Every structure is written in C-alpha cells, then in structure tokens.
Amino acid sequence: MVTFLIRLFIHDRENIQSPQVRKQYGFLSGILGICLNLLLFACKFAAGLLCSSISIIADAFNNLSDAGSSIITMIGFRMAAQEADNDHPFGHGRLEYISGLIVSILILLMGAELVRTSIVRILHPQAADFTPYALGILTASILTKLYMYRYNKALSARLDSPALKATAADSLSDSLASFAVLASAIVSQLSGYDIDGWCGVLVGLFILHGGIEAAKDTISPLLGQAPDPDFIQKIKQIVQEYDDVLGIHDLIVHDYGPGRRMISLHAEVPAGGNILALHDTIDRIEKRLQTQLHCSAVIHMDPVMNEDQETLQCRQIVTDIVRQIDDTLSLHDFRIVKGAAYTNLIFDIVVPYKAPYTANELTERIEACLKAEDPSYHAVIQIDQGIL
C-alpha cells in the first residue's frame, strides 16, 4: 500500500536529496502513522476498559503517544524543508534530527509512566477478564505495528532519515509490547495467574529501550558524527579519477541536515603543473561532487614534488617507517628542506583517535628510526587526529 501511495502522491520520488521531496515522504509516513495509531488506540482502550486490564490500557495510550509523535515528525519534515535565510545560511535541515529527538523523548516519558502505573497495579492487583475481542485486537495490533515498522524502516533507509528510523524503532518496540500483553492475557486465561501488572512493566521497559536507541540515532548527527564510510568512498572515487590529483587528505564533512552537506579537502597536485589547468580540474571536481553527491565542496590544492628523485626517495623511507609502526597510519604534505648540516623532512601523519600511543610517542619513534637511517635527517611532524 505504501509503495502505491508513494507513486500516487510523490511525483519526483527518486530525488530524495530534495528537501521538498523529503517533506512529502515525511508527510506520507506521518499521516499513515496518525490514522493507524488512532484506530489502534480506540480499539485497545475500549478492550482495556471491558477487561479491566492495565497492560492493554497502557498499550493503548502508547499508541496515542505514537500518533502525537507522527504529528511532530510531520512538523519536523515541514520545517526542515524551509529555504536558507540570513539567519540560517545552511538551511533548516537539522530540524529533521530535532523532531526525531523530540519523538524519542516522548517515547521515554511514556515508557516511564507505563512502568510506574504497572508497578502500582502489581502492588494493588485487580483481576482482569480478557475477552475474545481483546485477544483479537491485540493480535491485529501486533500485525499492524510490524507493518508500520517495515515501511518506516524502508523509508528511513531510502532517505537516510534518523526521524523515520526512530519511528520504525518505536513501531517494533510497540509490536513486542503488544505481544507481551497478548501473552499475559493467554497465561491469565489458561492458568488463572494475574501477571497483568508484570506485563505492563515489560511493555514499559520495551518502550524505554526503543526510546533510548532512537535518541542515540538522533543525538549523534546533532553532535557531529563521523561521516558514512560509503559517502567518503564515493568522494574519493570521484576526486581520484582525475590524473592531475595525486592524492587527497584532510577531508572534512559538515552535515547541516539531509541533503545539506558541505565538504572540504586537500588535493595533492603536481608542483610543476600548469596552475590554470589545475584550477580548472579542481573546479570540475567541485561541480561534479555537487551534481552527483548533492554536496557543496571546497578543495584546496597542495603542490607535491612528484618529479624530484631525492624527495621521492625520502618519502618512501618515511612511508616504510610509518607502516612498520602502524599500517593504519598515512602521511601527506611531504617535502624536504636541505640545510648545511641536516635535512628537514616535513610531513603530516593521520592518526586514528583510538591509537594505542600518544602523539609524542609516535613522533619520538619516527625520529629515532630516521636517525638510524641517516643522522642528518630531522623530522618536522604535524599530527592530524582522525582526519582522512
């Protein structure tokens, strides 16, 4: 059904980087969520009252909160689609992340309240009388929530949307929670043991877990998470297709919301090349990154002495030393400055954030190895922490 609705209402559906198209996807998911959750709330609330079941009533109000979450998601997508202005020159795309965070907070609040209510029910038990109607509603709720999880997960993967991913996680938690309530009803009917309050606690814990996971997915991009490795690989493939580019480093991705990414990088180019021709190459790369990956790019040219044999020989010596120390390290911006008594070897090294050594320890090891190679070598090292 969702695929049919996408084809019916979203005409430019493949242009998922467009804020307007993302808003249409968000509205579609939100409207479906509101309708289905309100229907489940009405049916479950009626069943809970008829059966005097706290777990079913708790599950019903969970669906009501999900309807409110869908409204927030829709508002978030609408606001994120606003154009850039003087106060927000990079647009409003991060509002999509913020809407997902608000949904996560609502999930956590609802889960905590359900746990509290269920503990009261455990301390003051009240027999529940489950009817076939209630059992049927719970079964239908499980299937409906699994369907909602499936289409929200597919949409979140298609759009790379933390907000929809949070909604999908919530739907999965709801289906598990409804299954726990159904199990409670069946056990109570067959054995006579009242575990309604305990299942209410279990429902609340499922909801809390889903809220925590959803919050992690939305907070991370707001804080500035590491870029997607696949996205980095695509950038490298495009840039390194050009013969004038000898290598790239210092790649940084600035994420201002889906479809609003800016990147900056250094491209190594031949020091003896034609500056106008090299500048034209860099311009073409920036335009191609914009067209294919929908990101604004700023590329700095770093001249490299790729024809000087002494420089190449010294670079190979340093490269071998660095790889012997740690094969995950890489170096760039290599150059030499010869003096009367010694030769300065100047270069940058990229070091992972969780390297098992400090910058000073690494520098000392490299310097010691270079001195053993040639006492006239003097290393001038700049450490780049975790930057490609």
HELIX and SHEET records of a PDB file:
HELIX    1   1 VAL A    2  PHE A    9  1                                   8    
HELIX    2   2 PRO A   19  CYS A   51  1                                  33    
HELIX    3   3 ILE A   54  ALA A   80  1                                  27    
HELIX    4   4 LEU A   95  LEU A  123  1                                  29    
HELIX    5   5 PRO A  132  LEU A  159  1                                  28    
HELIX    6   6 PRO A  162  SER A  191  1                                  30    
HELIX    7   7 ASP A  196  LEU A  223  1                                  28    
HELIX    8   8 PRO A  229  VAL A  239  1                                  11    
HELIX    9   9 ILE A  275  LEU A  293  1                                  19    
HELIX   10  10 GLN A  309  ILE A  325  1                                  17    
HELIX   11  11 ALA A  359  GLU A  373  1                                  15    
SHEET    1   A 3 GLY A 247  ASP A 255  0                                        
SHEET    2   A 3 ARG A 261  PRO A 270 -1                                        
SHEET    3   A 3 CYS A 295  VAL A 304  1                                        
SHEET    1   B 3 SER A 330  LYS A 338  0                                        
SHEET    2   B 3 THR A 343  VAL A 351 -1                                        
SHEET    3   B 3 TYR A 377  GLN A 385  1                                        
END                                                                             
